[in-house]
Amino acid sequence: MTATSTTVYATESFTAEERQVLDRFFTNLDSPVFGIQNLPEVVKGALFARYSRSPKSVRRLFLDEFYNHPETGVVSIADHVGSGDPIVDRKRAEDLYQRVFTEYGDDSVAQVGGAHLACEQASNILTKVLEWGRLASYLEQSTRYIFYDKKLGDRYRYIVPPEIAASPHAALYSETMDWLFDTYAELVAKLVPYYETLYPKQEGDSGFVWRSTIRAKACDDVRGLLPASTSSNVGIFASGQAYEMMLLRMFAHPLAEARDYARMMLTELRKMMPAFMRRVDIPERGGAWSSYLEDVAGRMRTEAGTYEGPPEPRPEVVLVDWDRDAERKVAAASLYPYTNLPDDHLLTASESMSDVDIDRVFAAYVGDRQNRRHKPGRAMERTAYRFDILADYGIFRDLQRHRMLTLDWQRLGPLHGYVLPESIVDIGADGVWREAMDRTAELHGALAPGLGADVAQYVVPFAYKIRFFFQLNAREAFHLLELRTAQGGHPDYRRVCQEMHRLIRDQAGHRRIADAMQFVDHNDYDLARLEGERRAAAKRAAAGIADPE
């Protein structure tokens, strides 16, 4: 294990030959944060895509699955990477950027330069901090395809926050986390044969397809035991401007892990795009901005303290705000680019439209959709919905990825209770599940008074519920609800999105908008991933790749 600042991370071992290869493409070989360089964009993208479904680090993945594969062209690239090579010598480009910025003050230049950054061994609290920004691309390690039953270094895949490591609770924290992961390992080992018996392999399916489907089903159910301290890997591609804003937020964050990680990220980004990172830690520039964010957060915590109260029983999904005239406004907005009339004139004209008229405009604007990727245009952005959702942290992690909508969330804690999957009851493990929830709630209660509610979040398992809101326009609702109700989705977030769709239709009364979302799937499925795995197998077969039995 190696210490970076105040947080301890596992260090991966590489042979001398492997290090010689990796040095050409990664900005360091020892830190959990590192940049990827000197590779074609398509190889970086493929590497991060594979990363999301593998327990390996991205450097190990690169060696095992990319470096010696001729089709990637990586070996050929490596032969031409050396000191003074234009692919790694950025001095002229940096000088140009500095001249443009200095002479013209053109901040937008930082929007067109990007970098790939691998962020490993980040807690599931930190991953949400990393993924806050809209204008960046993220791929996060999935809990649906990976078992968390193996250790990374000398402990399971969880972090020990600096605040807890320096407290009297450190030993109890590690003991409880180890017990949670031991329990996870025991239950996932029981769930796999349970589902194999319940859903035997079907004729025509390869053993690989069947096992992958069963594995995903078991992972879906048992992930509720994973604590928020569980470490994850996140691949990020972002512009210099997006990274700058990310770091400013992180330096203002109340958690030491976020601030420590920001320092590591800044070190690596300065190796790849130093000019874009120049202002981040200048006291009167980035420092002042981070201080402003920190000050506002402190003021709001004080204000919010007067509004705390006991939770009240509520449905999982509540539609709290919508526009009663939404469909009339959408009809007017859809006509706008096809006429020469002002926007307000069209809105006035829509007020005299009959229901038949509006139906006809909607039918023309929605058109004949052949699949969920065929979406109506920006007129659907004329109206919006605001949902308040209380769901387990696992669901929140999945749905939080939709960054183009507006969302925010409250702290994770045991206040709102937890979920208990039916399969856990079926295998007789409901007692140990409840014990896990009780033990972590007790530890949370011990940590919060002295270390604060932000730090106490680390011990809370994914099964506990968290409150968050979504505010999204109808066009984004098409994307979210049709994607997240697809057959292969997790059954819990499918249920949340199905209810959002029902509320748009029945409570808001927006029948035309809801009916246009024709690819929202309200069916239930026993093995949600099976059809997806079959389609993937068919693609592999078409490419001449046989599945292992």
Sequence and secondary structure as in RCSB ss.txt:
>XXXX:A:sequence
MTATSTTVYATESFTAEERQVLDRFFTNLDSPVFGIQNLPEVVKGALFARYSRSPKSVRRLFLDEFYNHPETGVV
SIADHVGSGDPIVDRKRAEDLYQRVFTEYGDDSVAQVGGAHLACEQASNILTKVLEWGRLASYLEQSTRYIFYDK
KLGDRYRYIVPPEIAASPHAALYSETMDWLFDTYAELVAKLVPYYETLYPKQEGDSGFVWRSTIRAKACDDVRGL
LPASTSSNVGIFASGQAYEMMLLRMFAHPLAEARDYARMMLTELRKMMPAFMRRVDIPERGGAWSSYLEDVAGRM
RTEAGTYEGPPEPRPEVVLVDWDRDAERKVAAASLYPYTNLPDDHLLTASESMSDVDIDRVFAAYVGDRQNRRHK
PGRAMERTAYRFDILADYGIFRDLQRHRMLTLDWQRLGPLHGYVLPESIVDIGADGVWREAMDRTAELHGALAPG
LGADVAQYVVPFAYKIRFFFQLNAREAFHLLELRTAQGGHPDYRRVCQEMHRLIRDQAGHRRIADAMQFVDHNDY
DLARLEGERRAAAKRAAAGIADPE
>XXXX:A:secstr
 EEETTEEE      HHHHHHHTTTBS SSSSEEEE SS HHHHHHHHHHHTT SS HHHHIIIIIIT GGGTHH
HHHTT  TT TTT  HHHHHHHHHHHHHH  GGGGGS EEEEEEEEEEHHHHHHHT  SSEEEEE  TTS    S
 BTTB SB   HHHHTSTTHHHHHHHHHHHHHHHHHHHHHHHHHHHHHS   TT  HHHHHHHHHHHHHHHHGGG
SBTTBEEEEEEEEEHHHHHHHHHHHHT SSHHHHHHHHHHHHHHHHH GGGGTTTT IIIIIHHHHHHHHHHHHH
HHHHGGG        SEEEEEE TTHHHHHHHHHHGGGSSS HHHHHHHHTT  HHHHHHHHHHHH    STT  
  GGGGG EEEEEEEEEHHHHHHHTT TTSEEEE    STT B   HHHHHTT HHHHHHHHHHHHHHHHHHHHH
H HHHHGGG BTTBEEEEEEEEEHHHHHHHHHHHTSTTS HHHHHHHHHHHHHHHHTS  HHHHHH TT      
SSTTHHHHHHHHHHHHHTT     
